[in-house]
Amino acid sequence: MALLTHLLACAFGMGSWVAINGLWVELPLLVTVLPEQWYLPSYITIIIQMANVGPLFVTLMNRFRPGLLKEVAVIYVIVSVGVLACLLLAFLWNHTSLIAGTSHSIPFLILTFFLALVDCTSSVTFLPFMMQLQPQYTSTFFIGEGLSGLIPSLIALGQGSGISSCTNVSYEVNITTGNETTESTILKLETTYLPPNFSTLIFFLLMTAMMLTCLLAFFFLTQQPKVWELSQQHLFPSNIVLNSFDQILDEGADSQLSRGCSWPKDPKGPGDILPQKVSYSLTQLTLIYLLVGWVSALTNGVLPSVQSYSCLPYGHTTYHLAATLSSMANPLACIVAMFLPSRSLTLMVILTVAGTGFGAYNMAIAVMSPCPLLQQSQWGDAIIVLSWVLFTGTLSYMKVMAGVILRSRSRSALVWYGVLEQLGSLLGALLMFPLVNVYGFFKSADYCSLQCPA
């Protein structure tokens, strides 16, 4: 029974961000079909930020009308919406509509908003529900969250989405000289997209199946016995503890978890002696929050908007590898952090500087598009893919470190972590959207027909 519950918790966590992660790794194929083309990543970035209205609504309701929203009902609703949105996306993703004479993939963008709404809202509903179960299942839930990025990446690698080659295409043209017109044949290099191993329809149906698995896992988890005495539980080694529940009780009815429950405030015996918290000064905490805001702006707003511009000049195969491998780096970094946690502020700053350096290189390449450095060299392909992987991996590990530090303090510290994370993401998206879509600061071009200096 315990093994089955672990599998259910993992499957439940897997549904938290699987839909949006699936969209990101499918982008190399989507940009070749949808009319937004290279602009598509910036559209998705701003849509995800708009979808934060979901967790904002849930948070405000829990704050000002505690107990009105039933947690289990909310999760049933959002996961069901995710299943339906994924299913509709499988059949409607390439439908377009004319707006002001320009073709746009309206069904895709609308369904993307609902998927983002589901995933963003899961951040404030899934974990509180898991806290009602036996404490050992919470770590399994986090592993499932990591798999929500890893599994779509592996599926996209198997699909081979967006891979292309350059082929000579012949055209018949009429050449007029004086009064004489002759026909001539010219050859032109054009991009030919290789068919994926399976279609986008199948990919989104697989995402639908994963969301449906999450829904079924949640149903069976609701049948498990609840545990209400979870004042503190070790989720990481090195005496890092979760203090949320005592804080919830102290702060009143901020969450429906505390209704009708008896929460112990003090340890009840020698085995429950609490480890001493590590104290941080106001300056150190301010530094942590600033780093969280900065890193979130880079990873969730600024760099995702220009990934196509930094990778596509090297070819669609490079873009495919960069998108999928960098998406895999995120959950792998989180899993590593679970087993090798660190609370060193020095290491946090070093990782932030290193990740910012990789991000600066990616941005510089995007600015140079469509003729970046080492374009005709395999070294250029390898460096840009590696840069994206290291950018995502280092900054993902840094954010986990910040969460570990703040988790050992109080619930309010984690709340401010979430606020700074969303604020940074929003500012990054708002900064990049006009640069990409309004002012045309970044240039796109067909890889096979580029006229770049040697």
C-alpha positions as CSV (number, residue, x, y, z in Angstrom):
1,M,0.0,0.0,0.0
2,A,2.8,2.4,0.8
3,L,4.5,1.8,-2.6
4,L,1.2,2.4,-4.3
5,T,0.7,5.7,-2.5
6,H,4.2,6.8,-3.4
7,L,3.4,6.1,-7.1
8,L,0.1,8.0,-6.8
9,A,1.9,11.0,-5.2
10,C,4.5,10.9,-7.9
11,A,1.9,10.8,-10.7
12,F,-0.1,13.6,-9.0
13,G,3.0,15.8,-8.8
14,M,3.8,15.0,-12.4
15,G,0.7,16.8,-13.5
16,S,1.6,20.1,-11.9
17,W,3.6,21.6,-14.8
18,V,3.6,18.9,-17.5
19,A,1.4,20.8,-19.9
20,I,3.4,24.0,-20.1
21,N,6.7,22.1,-20.1
22,G,5.3,20.1,-23.0
23,L,4.6,23.3,-24.9
24,W,8.2,24.5,-24.4
25,V,9.8,21.4,-25.7
26,E,7.4,21.2,-28.7
27,L,8.2,24.8,-29.7
28,P,10.9,23.8,-32.3
29,L,8.1,22.1,-34.3
30,L,5.4,24.7,-33.5
31,V,7.4,27.7,-34.8
32,T,7.7,26.0,-38.2
33,V,3.9,25.8,-38.6
34,L,2.1,28.5,-36.6
35,P,2.0,32.0,-38.1
36,E,3.7,33.6,-35.1
37,Q,6.9,31.7,-36.0
38,W,9.9,33.1,-34.0
39,Y,7.6,35.4,-32.0
40,L,5.8,32.4,-30.5
41,P,8.0,32.0,-27.4
42,S,7.4,35.6,-26.3
43,Y,3.7,35.1,-26.7
44,I,3.7,32.0,-24.5
45,T,5.9,33.8,-21.9
46,I,3.4,36.7,-21.5
47,I,0.4,34.3,-21.5
48,I,1.9,32.4,-18.6
49,Q,2.3,35.6,-16.6
50,M,-1.3,36.6,-17.3
51,A,-2.4,33.1,-16.0
52,N,-1.1,34.1,-12.5
53,V,-4.5,35.5,-12.0
54,G,-5.4,31.9,-10.9
55,P,-3.1,31.6,-7.9
56,L,-3.7,35.2,-7.0
57,F,-7.5,34.5,-6.8
58,V,-7.0,31.4,-4.7
59,T,-4.6,33.2,-2.4
60,L,-6.9,36.2,-1.9
61,M,-9.9,33.9,-1.3
62,N,-8.0,32.0,1.3
63,R,-6.9,35.2,2.9
64,F,-10.2,37.1,3.1
65,R,-12.8,34.3,2.8
66,P,-11.1,31.3,4.4
67,G,-12.9,28.1,4.0
68,L,-15.1,29.2,1.1
69,L,-12.9,27.5,-1.5
70,K,-12.8,23.7,-1.0
71,E,-9.3,22.6,-1.8
72,V,-10.3,19.1,-3.2
73,A,-13.0,20.7,-5.4
74,V,-10.6,23.3,-6.7
75,I,-8.0,20.6,-7.6
76,Y,-10.6,18.5,-9.4
77,V,-11.7,21.6,-11.4
78,I,-8.2,22.7,-12.5
79,V,-7.0,19.2,-13.4
80,S,-10.2,18.5,-15.3
81,V,-9.7,21.8,-17.2
82,G,-6.1,20.7,-17.9
83,V,-7.2,17.4,-19.4
84,L,-9.9,19.1,-21.6
85,A,-7.5,21.8,-22.7
86,C,-4.8,19.3,-23.7
87,L,-7.3,17.2,-25.6
88,L,-8.6,20.3,-27.5
89,L,-5.1,21.4,-28.2
90,A,-4.3,18.1,-29.9
91,F,-7.0,18.8,-32.5
92,L,-7.0,22.6,-32.7
93,W,-3.3,23.6,-32.2
94,N,-2.8,24.5,-35.9
95,H,-6.1,26.3,-36.6
96,T,-5.7,30.0,-37.4
97,S,-7.9,33.1,-37.5
98,L,-7.5,36.5,-39.2
99,I,-7.3,39.5,-37.0
100,A,-6.8,42.9,-38.6
101,G,-5.7,41.1,-41.8
102,T,-3.0,39.1,-40.0
103,S,-3.2,35.3,-39.4
104,H,-2.9,34.3,-35.7
105,S,-3.2,30.9,-34.0
106,I,-6.0,32.0,-31.7
107,P,-7.2,28.6,-30.5
108,F,-3.6,27.6,-29.6
109,L,-3.1,30.9,-27.6
110,I,-6.4,30.6,-25.8
111,L,-5.8,27.0,-24.8
112,T,-2.3,27.8,-23.8
113,F,-3.7,30.4,-21.4
114,F,-6.0,27.7,-19.8
115,L,-3.0,25.3,-19.5
116,A,-1.0,28.0,-17.9
117,L,-3.9,28.8,-15.6
118,V,-4.0,25.1,-14.5
119,D,-0.3,24.9,-13.9
120,C,0.1,28.2,-12.1
121,T,-2.9,27.4,-9.8
122,S,-1.4,24.0,-9.0
123,S,1.4,25.8,-7.2
124,V,-0.9,27.0,-4.5
125,T,-3.2,24.0,-4.2
126,F,-1.3,20.7,-4.8
127,L,1.3,21.0,-2.0
128,P,-1.2,22.1,0.7
129,F,-3.3,19.0,-0.2
130,M,-0.2,16.8,0.0
131,M,0.4,18.0,3.5
132,Q,-2.7,16.2,4.6
133,L,-1.1,12.8,3.8
134,Q,1.7,11.0,5.5
135,P,4.8,13.2,5.5
136,Q,7.1,10.7,3.6
137,Y,4.9,11.2,0.4
138,T,5.7,14.9,0.1
139,S,9.3,14.2,-1.1
140,T,7.8,11.8,-3.7
141,F,5.5,14.6,-4.8
142,F,8.5,16.8,-5.5
143,I,10.1,14.0,-7.6
144,G,6.9,13.9,-9.6
145,E,7.1,17.7,-10.1
146,G,10.6,17.1,-11.5
147,L,9.3,14.5,-13.9
148,S,6.8,17.0,-15.2
149,G,9.7,18.5,-17.1
150,L,11.8,15.4,-17.7
151,I,9.2,13.2,-19.3
152,P,8.0,15.7,-22.0
153,S,11.6,16.4,-22.9
154,L,12.3,12.7,-23.4
155,I,9.1,12.4,-25.5
156,A,10.2,15.4,-27.6
157,L,13.7,13.9,-28.1
158,G,12.0,10.7,-29.4
159,Q,9.7,12.7,-31.6
160,G,12.6,14.6,-33.2
161,S,10.5,17.7,-33.5
162,G,11.6,20.6,-35.8
163,I,14.6,18.9,-37.4
164,S,15.3,20.2,-40.8
165,S,17.8,20.1,-43.7
166,C,18.8,22.4,-46.6
167,T,17.9,21.2,-50.1
168,N,18.3,22.7,-53.5
169,V,14.9,23.7,-55.0
170,S,14.7,24.5,-58.8
171,Y,12.5,27.4,-60.1
172,E,11.6,28.2,-63.6
173,V,12.0,32.0,-64.3
174,N,11.5,34.1,-67.5
175,I,14.4,36.4,-68.5
176,T,13.6,39.2,-70.9
177,T,16.5,40.6,-73.0
178,G,15.3,43.3,-75.4
179,N,12.4,41.9,-77.2
180,E,13.4,38.3,-76.5
181,T,12.1,36.3,-73.5
182,T,13.8,33.0,-72.5
183,E,13.1,30.5,-69.8
184,S,15.8,29.6,-67.3
185,T,16.1,27.3,-64.3
186,I,17.7,28.6,-61.1
187,L,18.5,26.7,-57.9
188,K,17.9,28.0,-54.5
189,L,18.6,26.6,-51.0
190,E,15.5,26.3,-48.9
191,T,14.8,24.7,-45.5
192,T,13.0,21.4,-45.7
193,Y,11.5,20.1,-42.5
194,L,12.0,16.4,-41.8
195,P,8.8,14.7,-40.7
196,P,8.8,13.9,-37.0
197,N,8.7,10.3,-35.8
198,F,5.2,11.0,-34.6
199,S,2.8,14.0,-35.1
200,T,2.0,16.9,-32.8
201,L,-1.5,15.3,-32.4
202,I,0.1,12.3,-30.8
203,F,2.4,14.5,-28.6
204,F,-0.6,16.4,-27.2
205,L,-2.6,13.2,-26.7
206,L,0.3,11.9,-24.6
207,M,0.2,15.1,-22.6
208,T,-3.6,14.6,-22.2
209,A,-2.9,11.0,-20.9
210,M,-0.4,12.4,-18.4
211,M,-3.0,15.0,-17.1
212,L,-5.6,12.2,-16.9
213,T,-3.2,10.1,-14.9
214,C,-2.7,13.0,-12.6
215,L,-6.5,13.3,-12.2
216,L,-6.9,9.6,-11.4
217,A,-4.0,9.7,-9.0
218,F,-5.6,12.6,-7.2
219,F,-8.9,10.7,-6.9
220,F,-7.2,7.7,-5.2
221,L,-5.1,10.0,-3.0
222,T,-8.3,11.5,-1.6
223,Q,-9.2,8.1,-0.4
224,Q,-6.0,7.9,1.7
225,P,-6.2,8.5,5.5
226,K,-5.3,12.1,6.4
227,V,-2.6,13.0,8.9
228,W,-3.1,16.2,10.9
229,E,-0.2,16.3,13.2
230,L,2.6,17.5,10.9
231,S,4.0,20.4,12.7
232,Q,7.5,19.7,11.3
233,Q,8.8,17.2,8.8
234,H,12.3,16.7,7.4
235,L,12.3,17.0,3.7
236,F,16.0,17.5,3.3
237,P,19.0,16.4,5.2
238,S,21.3,18.7,7.1
239,N,18.6,19.7,9.6
240,I,16.5,21.7,7.1
241,V,12.9,21.7,8.3
242,L,9.4,22.7,7.1
243,N,7.8,25.1,9.5
244,S,4.7,26.0,7.5
245,F,2.1,24.4,9.7
246,D,2.8,26.1,13.0
247,Q,2.8,29.4,11.0
248,I,-0.6,28.6,9.5
249,L,-2.1,28.1,12.9
250,D,-0.5,31.2,14.3
251,E,-1.7,33.3,11.3
252,G,-5.3,32.2,11.6
253,A,-7.3,30.7,8.7
254,D,-4.9,31.5,5.9
255,S,-5.4,27.9,4.7
256,Q,-8.3,25.5,4.9
257,L,-5.8,22.9,6.1
258,S,-6.1,24.2,9.7
259,R,-9.9,23.9,10.0
260,G,-11.0,21.6,12.8
261,C,-7.4,20.3,13.3
262,S,-5.4,19.9,16.4
263,W,-1.9,21.1,15.6
264,P,0.8,20.7,18.3
265,K,2.9,23.8,18.8
266,D,5.5,22.3,21.0
267,P,7.6,19.2,20.8
268,K,6.2,16.3,22.9
269,G,9.2,14.3,23.7
270,P,12.9,13.8,23.3
271,G,12.5,12.5,19.8
272,D,10.7,15.7,18.7
273,I,13.4,18.1,19.8
274,L,13.6,20.7,16.9
275,P,16.9,21.5,15.2
276,Q,18.1,25.0,15.7
277,K,17.3,27.4,12.9
278,V,20.1,29.2,11.1
279,S,19.7,32.9,11.5
280,Y,20.2,35.4,8.7
281,S,20.5,39.1,8.9
282,L,18.2,41.5,7.2
283,T,20.9,42.3,4.6
284,Q,21.4,38.6,3.8
285,L,17.6,38.0,3.5
286,T,17.3,41.1,1.2
287,L,20.1,39.7,-0.9
288,I,18.4,36.3,-1.2
289,Y,15.1,37.9,-2.3
290,L,16.8,40.2,-4.8
291,L,18.6,37.1,-6.3
292,V,15.3,35.2,-6.5
293,G,13.7,38.1,-8.3
294,W,16.6,38.5,-10.7
295,V,16.9,34.8,-11.5
296,S,13.2,34.5,-12.0
297,A,13.2,37.4,-14.4
298,L,15.9,35.7,-16.4
299,T,14.6,32.2,-16.4
300,N,10.9,32.8,-16.7
301,G,10.7,36.1,-18.6
302,V,13.7,37.4,-20.4
303,L,15.6,34.5,-21.9
304,P,12.6,32.2,-22.9
305,S,11.4,35.1,-25.1
306,V,14.5,35.0,-27.3
307,Q,15.4,31.3,-27.3
308,S,14.3,30.9,-30.9
309,Y,16.5,33.9,-31.9
310,S,19.6,32.5,-30.2
311,C,19.2,28.9,-31.5
312,L,17.5,28.9,-34.9
313,P,20.4,30.7,-36.7
314,Y,22.3,27.5,-36.0
315,G,19.6,25.4,-37.4
316,H,16.4,23.7,-36.2
317,T,18.3,20.6,-34.9
318,T,20.3,22.9,-32.6
319,Y,17.1,24.6,-31.4
320,H,15.5,21.2,-30.8
321,L,18.4,20.0,-28.7
322,A,18.7,23.3,-26.8
323,A,14.9,23.4,-25.9
324,T,14.7,19.8,-24.8
325,L,18.0,19.4,-23.0
326,S,17.6,22.7,-21.1
327,S,14.1,21.6,-20.1
328,M,15.6,18.4,-18.8
329,A,18.3,20.4,-16.8
330,N,15.6,22.0,-14.7
331,P,14.1,18.9,-13.0
332,L,17.5,17.2,-12.8
333,A,18.9,20.2,-11.0
334,C,16.0,20.1,-8.6
335,I,16.5,16.4,-8.0
336,V,20.2,16.9,-7.3
337,A,19.3,19.7,-4.9
338,M,17.1,17.3,-2.9
339,F,20.0,15.0,-2.2
340,L,22.8,17.6,-2.1
341,P,21.2,20.7,-0.5
342,S,23.3,23.7,0.3
343,R,22.6,26.9,2.3
344,S,25.8,28.7,1.4
345,L,25.1,32.3,0.4
346,T,28.5,32.5,-1.3
347,L,27.7,29.5,-3.5
348,M,24.3,31.0,-4.3
349,V,25.9,34.2,-5.5
350,I,28.5,32.3,-7.5
351,L,25.8,30.2,-9.2
352,T,23.8,33.4,-9.9
353,V,26.8,35.1,-11.5
354,A,27.6,32.0,-13.6
355,G,24.0,31.5,-14.7
356,T,23.8,35.2,-15.6
357,G,26.9,34.9,-17.7
358,F,25.5,32.0,-19.6
359,G,22.3,34.0,-20.1
360,A,24.3,37.0,-21.3
361,Y,25.9,34.8,-23.9
362,N,22.5,33.5,-25.0
363,M,21.1,37.1,-25.2
364,A,24.2,38.3,-27.2
365,I,23.7,35.5,-29.7
366,A,20.0,36.5,-30.0
367,V,20.9,40.1,-30.6
368,M,23.4,39.1,-33.4
369,S,20.7,37.0,-35.1
370,P,20.5,36.0,-37.9
371,C,24.3,36.0,-38.2
372,P,25.8,35.1,-34.8
373,L,29.3,33.9,-33.9
374,L,30.5,30.6,-35.1
375,Q,27.4,30.1,-37.2
376,Q,28.9,27.7,-39.7
377,S,30.9,25.8,-37.1
378,Q,29.9,22.8,-35.1
379,W,31.5,24.5,-32.1
380,G,28.9,27.3,-32.4
381,D,26.1,24.6,-32.3
382,A,27.6,22.9,-29.3
383,I,28.4,26.1,-27.3
384,I,24.8,27.5,-27.6
385,V,23.2,24.2,-26.6
386,L,25.6,23.8,-23.6
387,S,25.1,27.5,-22.7
388,W,21.3,27.0,-22.5
389,V,21.7,23.8,-20.5
390,L,24.1,25.4,-18.0
391,F,22.0,28.6,-17.8
392,T,18.9,26.6,-16.8
393,G,20.7,24.1,-14.5
394,T,22.7,26.6,-12.5
395,L,19.9,29.0,-11.9
396,S,17.4,26.2,-11.1
397,Y,19.7,24.9,-8.4
398,M,20.1,28.4,-7.1
399,K,16.3,28.8,-6.7
400,V,16.1,25.5,-4.9
401,M,18.9,26.7,-2.5
402,A,16.9,29.9,-1.8
403,G,13.8,27.8,-1.1
404,V,15.7,25.6,1.3
405,I,16.9,28.6,3.2
406,L,13.6,30.4,3.4
407,R,11.7,27.1,4.2
408,S,13.7,26.8,7.4
409,R,12.5,30.2,8.6
410,S,8.7,30.6,8.3
411,R,5.7,30.4,6.0
412,S,5.7,34.1,5.5
413,A,9.3,33.8,4.2
414,L,8.1,31.4,1.5
415,V,5.2,33.6,0.7
416,W,7.6,36.5,-0.1
417,Y,9.7,34.0,-2.1
418,G,6.7,33.4,-4.3
419,V,5.9,37.0,-4.5
420,L,9.4,37.9,-5.7
421,E,9.5,35.0,-8.1
422,Q,6.3,36.0,-9.8
423,L,7.2,39.7,-9.8
424,G,10.5,39.0,-11.4
425,S,8.9,36.8,-14.0
426,L,6.3,39.4,-14.8
427,L,8.8,42.2,-15.1
428,G,11.0,40.1,-17.4
429,A,8.1,39.2,-19.6
430,L,6.8,42.8,-19.8
431,L,10.3,44.0,-20.7
432,M,10.8,41.5,-23.5
433,F,7.4,41.4,-25.2
434,P,7.5,44.9,-26.7
435,L,11.2,44.5,-27.7
436,V,10.4,41.2,-29.6
437,N,6.9,41.8,-30.9
438,V,6.5,45.6,-31.2
439,Y,9.9,47.2,-31.9
440,G,11.4,44.2,-33.8
441,F,14.7,44.4,-31.9
442,F,15.5,40.8,-32.8
443,K,15.7,39.6,-36.4
444,S,14.7,36.3,-37.8
445,A,15.7,34.6,-41.1
446,D,15.6,31.3,-42.9
447,Y,18.7,29.3,-41.9
448,C,19.3,27.9,-45.3
449,S,19.1,31.2,-47.2
450,L,21.2,33.3,-44.9
451,Q,23.7,35.7,-46.5
452,C,26.2,36.1,-43.7
453,P,29.8,37.2,-44.0
454,A,32.3,34.4,-43.6
